[in-house]
């Protein structure tokens, strides 16, 4: 009788250990109607969700080295890492993982095209871009240049910058057929499409002893260079809003506000080594990578700051539709 009790106890203990080990980590949920700006921090991987009052709604800390994230529709967030062999997709409203998808090591970027309900993964090991539906089913793949990374989409086209190459690839979003290749500077990074002027703007780091200090303007249809906008050293973070383009240059800790014709309307020194900027409600928000701080700017002045995790590298925005 005693032996049976011990066998039952050991079996139960094994079940508990197995269930504990196999259970997925879940996080503090974010209400579906809650607007937020989220800071992905990569030195000690975490994600901080912040409302427009500067209150931290939740902080998700990770045991994986995520280097990027993006929102899929309103309630899904996709997390990826350059040295990770899978992507993870979570539901914000439950904090629980929806699915994981195996990928090759070397993911450099993931881009979501809402109109097509597809996301695209660029990979620096295989030098490819691959498309997926929102459930993670692979649709198509295409070989590109060296180290594809920055992406943008317009109508039925996907534009991909090959970071360690001198060409930009233009593909059909439907099946990733390669349609055009444009000559660009090596180490180009950061891209926005200005549909109002039919242009594509690209920033970049520059290479070696020639760091970049401008944003190049290209004709969206032909790839012909239309001009460039002088900027501080290394303009790599570009974000388009409804009436302007926000640019941060991490070489000089500068924020520039530019109209769609390429005229700089104002500028401000802000943050320590900023890589990214975004618009949230009435604020322009700059993330300082080295000082782990978000700067909320309104009317050209910093209105408030919020401490976040180490290495603020990316900003995600979700706003209510009211």
Kinemage of the C-alpha trace (Angstrom):
@kinemage 1
@onewidth
@group {chain A} dominant
@subgroup {mainchain}
@vectorlist {calphas} color= white
{ca unk a 1} P 0.000 0.000 0.000
{ca unk a 2} L 2.829 2.354 0.897
{ca unk a 3} L 4.508 1.590 -2.452
{ca unk a 4} L 1.350 2.536 -4.351
{ca unk a 5} L 1.186 5.849 -2.483
{ca unk a 6} L 4.791 6.618 -3.355
{ca unk a 7} L 4.225 5.705 -7.020
{ca unk a 8} L 1.159 7.968 -7.121
{ca unk a 9} L 3.071 10.800 -5.427
{ca unk a 10} L 6.019 10.539 -7.829
{ca unk a 11} L 3.703 10.345 -10.855
{ca unk a 12} L 1.797 13.439 -9.647
{ca unk a 13} L 5.042 15.298 -9.043
{ca unk a 14} L 6.260 14.490 -12.545
{ca unk a 15} L 2.964 15.760 -13.984
{ca unk a 16} L 3.251 19.045 -12.055
{ca unk a 17} L 6.847 19.572 -13.210
{ca unk a 18} L 5.913 18.741 -16.821
{ca unk a 19} L 2.899 21.065 -16.830
{ca unk a 20} L 4.889 23.873 -15.217
{ca unk a 21} L 7.711 23.521 -17.715
{ca unk a 22} L 5.394 23.394 -20.710
{ca unk a 23} L 3.110 26.263 -19.745
{ca unk a 24} L 3.656 29.431 -21.753
{ca unk a 25} L 4.563 32.628 -19.979
{ca unk a 26} L 1.743 35.172 -20.002
{ca unk a 27} L 1.862 38.921 -19.394
{ca unk a 28} L -0.283 41.694 -17.969
{ca unk a 29} L -3.114 42.215 -20.498
{ca unk a 30} L -3.810 45.525 -22.234
{ca unk a 31} L -7.474 46.459 -22.716
{ca unk a 32} L -8.607 46.507 -26.333
{ca unk a 33} L -9.782 50.130 -26.100
{ca unk a 34} L -6.630 51.390 -24.362
{ca unk a 35} L -4.441 53.722 -26.420
{ca unk a 36} L -0.723 53.376 -25.798
{ca unk a 37} L 2.785 53.963 -27.005
{ca unk a 38} L 5.020 50.968 -26.326
{ca unk a 39} L 8.798 51.067 -26.021
{ca unk a 40} L 10.697 47.927 -27.018
{ca unk a 41} L 13.930 47.887 -25.059
{ca unk a 42} L 16.700 45.575 -26.223
{ca unk a 43} L 19.618 45.800 -23.780
{ca unk a 44} L 17.552 43.970 -21.166
{ca unk a 45} L 14.644 42.838 -23.364
{ca unk a 46} L 11.330 44.317 -22.268
{ca unk a 47} L 8.282 46.139 -23.545
{ca unk a 48} L 6.789 49.115 -21.676
{ca unk a 49} L 3.211 50.231 -22.450
{ca unk a 50} L 2.545 53.910 -21.668
{ca unk a 51} L -0.612 56.034 -21.928
{ca unk a 52} L -0.815 59.656 -23.068
{ca unk a 53} L -0.511 60.880 -19.473
{ca unk a 54} L 2.879 59.226 -19.158
{ca unk a 55} L 1.618 56.414 -16.927
{ca unk a 56} L 3.175 52.979 -17.394
{ca unk a 57} L 0.252 50.608 -17.988
{ca unk a 58} L 2.345 47.441 -17.971
{ca unk a 59} L 5.891 46.220 -18.439
{ca unk a 60} L 6.536 42.904 -20.134
{ca unk a 61} L 9.978 41.465 -19.412
{ca unk a 62} L 11.349 38.756 -21.665
{ca unk a 63} L 13.751 35.876 -21.339
{ca unk a 64} L 14.405 35.996 -25.089
{ca unk a 65} L 16.654 38.459 -26.916
{ca unk a 66} L 13.950 40.200 -28.937
{ca unk a 67} L 15.299 42.950 -31.196
{ca unk a 68} L 12.046 44.056 -32.822
{ca unk a 69} L 8.273 44.105 -32.538
{ca unk a 70} L 5.247 45.213 -34.506
{ca unk a 71} L 1.490 45.387 -34.141
{ca unk a 72} L -0.601 43.031 -36.262
{ca unk a 73} L -4.000 44.686 -36.473
{ca unk a 74} L -5.361 46.009 -33.174
{ca unk a 75} L -4.807 43.196 -30.686
{ca unk a 76} L -1.782 41.199 -31.802
{ca unk a 77} L 1.880 41.914 -31.255
{ca unk a 78} L 4.672 40.062 -33.052
{ca unk a 79} L 8.116 39.762 -31.447
{ca unk a 80} L 11.314 38.715 -33.211
{ca unk a 81} L 15.064 38.633 -32.755
{ca unk a 82} L 18.080 38.547 -35.037
{ca unk a 83} L 19.512 35.568 -33.161
{ca unk a 84} L 16.203 33.778 -32.544
{ca unk a 85} L 14.879 30.903 -34.640
{ca unk a 86} L 11.208 31.720 -34.137
{ca unk a 87} L 8.780 34.621 -34.018
{ca unk a 88} L 6.178 34.864 -31.248
{ca unk a 89} L 2.722 36.412 -31.568
{ca unk a 90} L 0.773 37.470 -28.458
{ca unk a 91} L -2.754 38.761 -27.885
{ca unk a 92} L -2.533 42.089 -26.068
{ca unk a 93} L -5.991 41.727 -24.505
{ca unk a 94} L -5.041 38.467 -22.751
{ca unk a 95} L -1.250 38.702 -22.534
{ca unk a 96} L -1.082 35.135 -23.835
{ca unk a 97} L 0.832 33.685 -26.760
{ca unk a 98} L -1.304 32.936 -29.808
{ca unk a 99} L 1.318 31.117 -31.843
{ca unk a 100} L 5.010 30.778 -32.622
{ca unk a 101} L 6.562 30.257 -36.035
{ca unk a 102} L 9.958 28.767 -36.786
{ca unk a 103} L 12.218 30.998 -38.898
{ca unk a 104} L 15.870 30.999 -39.890
{ca unk a 105} L 18.369 32.838 -37.699
{ca unk a 106} L 19.101 36.317 -39.029
{ca unk a 107} L 15.753 38.146 -38.957
{ca unk a 108} L 16.503 41.839 -39.503
{ca unk a 109} L 13.009 43.313 -39.733
{ca unk a 110} L 9.312 42.471 -39.853
{ca unk a 111} L 6.839 44.760 -41.634
{ca unk a 112} L 3.040 44.580 -41.596
{ca unk a 113} L 0.980 45.694 -44.595
{ca unk a 114} L -2.484 46.216 -43.119
{ca unk a 115} L -4.245 46.557 -46.472
{ca unk a 116} L -2.965 43.159 -47.603
{ca unk a 117} L -3.275 41.493 -44.173
{ca unk a 118} L 0.271 40.175 -44.604
{ca unk a 119} L 3.557 40.569 -42.803
{ca unk a 120} L 7.011 40.328 -44.330
{ca unk a 121} L 10.239 39.071 -42.759
{ca unk a 122} L 13.683 40.052 -44.044
{ca unk a 123} L 16.636 37.818 -43.222
{ca unk a 124} L 20.348 38.654 -43.386
{ca unk a 125} L 21.526 35.026 -43.310
{ca unk a 126} L 19.523 33.921 -46.335
{ca unk a 127} L 19.235 37.429 -47.880
{ca unk a 128} L 15.536 36.889 -48.479
{ca unk a 129} L 12.150 38.421 -47.806
{ca unk a 130} L 9.253 36.098 -46.986
{ca unk a 131} L 5.543 36.904 -46.754
{ca unk a 132} L 3.017 35.443 -44.292
{ca unk a 133} L -0.665 35.835 -43.536
{ca unk a 134} L -1.662 37.012 -40.041
{ca unk a 135} L -1.928 33.421 -38.816
{ca unk a 136} L 1.736 32.798 -39.662
{ca unk a 137} L 1.228 30.762 -42.836
{ca unk a 138} L 4.050 31.275 -45.332
{ca unk a 139} L 2.931 32.652 -48.692
{ca unk a 140} L 5.989 33.452 -50.818
{ca unk a 141} L 9.724 34.134 -50.637
{ca unk a 142} L 12.218 36.048 -52.759
{ca unk a 143} L 16.014 36.306 -52.902
{ca unk a 144} L 17.283 39.875 -52.497
{ca unk a 145} L 20.550 41.784 -52.125
{ca unk a 146} L 22.970 41.786 -49.202
{ca unk a 147} L 21.335 42.250 -45.776
{ca unk a 148} L 17.732 43.305 -46.573
{ca unk a 149} L 16.253 45.321 -43.729
{ca unk a 150} L 14.158 48.521 -44.028
{ca unk a 151} L 10.741 47.985 -45.642
{ca unk a 152} L 7.746 50.058 -46.722
{ca unk a 153} L 4.645 49.298 -48.784
{ca unk a 154} L 2.453 51.360 -51.076
{ca unk a 155} L -0.532 50.082 -53.046
{ca unk a 156} L 0.607 46.693 -54.403
{ca unk a 157} L 4.374 47.242 -54.060
{ca unk a 158} L 6.850 46.327 -51.319
{ca unk a 159} L 10.066 48.368 -51.124
{ca unk a 160} L 13.087 46.779 -49.433
{ca unk a 161} L 16.437 48.441 -48.670
{ca unk a 162} L 19.436 46.105 -48.826
{ca unk a 163} L 21.519 47.579 -46.019
{ca unk a 164} L 24.940 46.192 -46.974
{ca unk a 165} L 24.324 46.646 -50.681
{ca unk a 166} L 23.832 49.468 -53.144
{ca unk a 167} L 20.328 48.649 -54.311
{ca unk a 168} L 16.714 48.903 -53.235
{ca unk a 169} L 14.367 46.107 -54.336
{ca unk a 170} L 10.813 46.784 -55.520
{ca unk a 171} L 8.547 43.733 -55.378
{ca unk a 172} L 4.957 42.775 -56.009
{ca unk a 173} L 3.323 42.258 -52.606
{ca unk a 174} L 1.113 39.528 -54.011
{ca unk a 175} L 3.822 36.999 -54.895
{ca unk a 176} L 7.109 38.876 -54.185
{ca unk a 177} L 8.082 38.989 -57.843
{ca unk a 178} L 11.068 41.336 -58.236
{ca unk a 179} L 9.984 44.244 -60.451
{ca unk a 180} L 12.699 46.915 -60.108
{ca unk a 181} L 16.058 47.614 -58.487
{ca unk a 182} L 17.139 51.175 -57.702
{ca unk a 183} L 20.702 52.321 -56.966
{ca unk a 184} L 21.064 53.626 -53.402
{ca unk a 185} L 23.878 54.381 -50.966
{ca unk a 186} L 25.335 51.552 -48.915
{ca unk a 187} L 24.203 51.482 -45.253
{ca unk a 188} L 20.880 53.134 -46.101
{ca unk a 189} L 18.366 52.764 -43.285
{ca unk a 190} L 14.989 54.270 -42.390
{ca unk a 191} L 12.328 54.817 -45.027
{ca unk a 192} L 8.968 56.558 -45.494
{ca unk a 193} L 6.639 56.922 -48.462
{ca unk a 194} L 5.186 60.380 -49.166
{ca unk a 195} L 2.200 59.589 -51.343
{ca unk a 196} L 1.230 63.282 -51.462
{ca unk a 197} L 4.321 63.996 -53.604
{ca unk a 198} L 4.836 60.487 -55.021
{ca unk a 199} L 8.194 60.160 -53.284
{ca unk a 200} L 10.114 57.668 -51.158
{ca unk a 201} L 12.578 59.070 -48.604
{ca unk a 202} L 15.551 57.110 -47.257
{ca unk a 203} L 17.956 57.937 -44.430
{ca unk a 204} L 21.058 56.063 -43.392
{ca unk a 205} L 24.218 55.681 -41.375
{ca unk a 206} L 26.789 56.174 -44.098
{ca unk a 207} L 29.842 53.992 -44.373
{ca unk a 208} L 33.344 54.038 -42.943
{ca unk a 209} L 34.911 57.496 -43.020
{ca unk a 210} L 31.886 58.935 -44.852
{ca unk a 211} L 28.960 59.090 -42.406
{ca unk a 212} L 25.656 60.114 -43.930
{ca unk a 213} L 24.102 63.505 -43.174
{ca unk a 214} L 21.082 63.694 -45.476
{ca unk a 215} L 17.758 62.088 -46.364
{ca unk a 216} L 17.515 61.140 -50.050
{ca unk a 217} L 14.300 61.720 -52.007
{ca unk a 218} L 13.364 59.248 -54.775
{ca unk a 219} L 10.568 59.218 -57.336
{ca unk a 220} L 8.218 56.497 -56.121
{ca unk a 221} L 7.512 55.160 -59.606
{ca unk a 222} L 10.932 55.265 -61.264
{ca unk a 223} L 13.499 55.418 -58.468
{ca unk a 224} L 15.041 58.567 -59.945
{ca unk a 225} L 16.682 60.822 -57.339
{ca unk a 226} L 14.705 64.036 -56.866
{ca unk a 227} L 16.977 65.604 -54.284
{ca unk a 228} L 18.126 65.372 -50.702
{ca unk a 229} L 17.448 67.062 -47.381
{ca unk a 230} L 20.430 68.081 -45.286
{ca unk a 231} L 20.309 66.556 -41.820
{ca unk a 232} L 22.547 66.075 -38.786
{ca unk a 233} L 24.772 63.015 -38.688
{ca unk a 234} L 23.078 59.646 -39.293
{ca unk a 235} L 19.359 60.297 -39.802
{ca unk a 236} L 18.004 56.745 -39.357
{ca unk a 237} L 14.590 57.144 -37.701
{ca unk a 238} L 11.889 58.397 -40.089
{ca unk a 239} L 8.161 58.497 -39.362
{ca unk a 240} L 5.424 60.039 -41.490
{ca unk a 241} L 2.370 61.620 -39.857
{ca unk a 242} L -0.673 63.123 -41.562
{ca unk a 243} L 1.113 66.405 -42.314
{ca unk a 244} L 4.856 66.037 -41.653
{ca unk a 245} L 7.872 63.760 -41.443
{ca unk a 246} L 9.679 63.230 -38.152
{ca unk a 247} L 13.399 62.457 -38.380
{ca unk a 248} L 15.865 61.586 -35.616
{ca unk a 249} L 19.616 61.554 -36.171
{ca unk a 250} L 21.373 59.442 -33.581
{ca unk a 251} L 24.801 60.811 -34.480
{ca unk a 252} L 23.849 64.279 -33.148
{ca unk a 253} L 20.828 63.573 -30.886
{ca unk a 254} L 18.615 65.753 -33.076
{ca unk a 255} L 14.927 65.758 -33.971
{ca unk a 256} L 13.951 67.434 -37.254
{ca unk a 257} L 10.403 68.214 -38.377
{ca unk a 258} L 10.091 68.354 -42.174
{ca unk a 259} L 7.146 69.175 -44.430
{ca unk a 260} L 6.331 67.011 -47.453
{ca unk a 261} L 8.247 69.335 -49.776
{ca unk a 262} L 11.427 68.700 -47.834
{ca unk a 263} L 11.559 71.975 -45.887
{ca unk a 264} L 12.747 71.742 -42.278
{ca unk a 265} L 10.178 73.629 -40.165
{ca unk a 266} L 11.854 73.223 -36.760
{ca unk a 267} L 14.424 71.160 -34.939
{ca unk a 268} L 15.396 70.242 -31.384
{ca unk a 269} L 18.207 68.493 -29.582
{ca unk a 270} L 16.680 65.687 -27.552
{ca unk a 271} L 17.570 62.325 -26.048
{ca unk a 272} L 20.793 60.366 -25.830
{ca unk a 273} L 21.472 58.411 -29.015
{ca unk a 274} L 17.891 58.305 -30.354
{ca unk a 275} L 17.082 55.697 -33.010
{ca unk a 276} L 13.332 56.136 -33.264
{ca unk a 277} L 10.545 58.731 -33.150
{ca unk a 278} L 6.766 58.470 -33.421
{ca unk a 279} L 3.549 60.468 -33.040
{ca unk a 280} L 1.221 59.612 -30.146
{ca unk a 281} L -1.935 61.685 -29.635
{ca unk a 282} L -0.757 65.341 -29.538
{ca unk a 283} L 2.836 64.407 -28.753
{ca unk a 284} L 5.956 63.681 -30.728
{ca unk a 285} L 7.776 60.971 -28.779
{ca unk a 286} L 11.520 60.385 -29.052
{ca unk a 287} L 13.208 57.358 -27.469
{ca unk a 288} L 16.682 57.843 -26.014
{ca unk a 289} L 18.584 54.592 -26.420
{ca unk a 290} L 21.431 55.435 -24.036
{ca unk a 291} L 19.432 57.253 -21.358
{ca unk a 292} L 16.470 54.813 -21.421
{ca unk a 293} L 13.965 57.663 -21.558
{ca unk a 294} L 10.957 58.635 -23.663
{ca unk a 295} L 10.578 62.358 -24.369
{ca unk a 296} L 7.027 63.638 -24.946
{ca unk a 297} L 7.267 66.809 -27.051
{ca unk a 298} L 4.465 69.284 -27.760
{ca unk a 299} L 4.699 72.742 -29.328
{ca unk a 300} L 8.433 72.250 -29.733
{ca unk a 301} L 9.092 71.647 -26.024
{ca unk a 302} L 9.557 68.549 -23.883
{ca unk a 303} L 6.398 68.323 -21.759
{ca unk a 304} L 7.291 65.182 -19.833
{ca unk a 305} L 9.721 62.284 -19.716
{ca unk a 306} L 9.139 58.624 -18.885
{ca unk a 307} L 11.789 56.154 -17.751
{ca unk a 308} L 11.689 52.843 -19.628
{ca unk a 309} L 13.817 49.708 -19.821
{ca unk a 310} L 17.418 49.745 -20.990
{ca unk a 311} L 18.050 50.352 -24.677
{ca unk a 312} L 14.812 51.924 -25.952
{ca unk a 313} L 15.000 50.931 -29.605
{ca unk a 314} L 11.517 50.870 -31.096
{ca unk a 315} L 8.168 52.612 -30.555
{ca unk a 316} L 4.764 51.085 -31.301
{ca unk a 317} L 1.606 53.193 -31.269
{ca unk a 318} L -2.008 52.124 -30.900
{ca unk a 319} L -4.717 54.789 -30.676
{ca unk a 320} L -8.453 54.401 -30.162
{ca unk a 321} L -10.604 55.177 -33.172
{ca unk a 322} L -12.941 57.595 -31.367
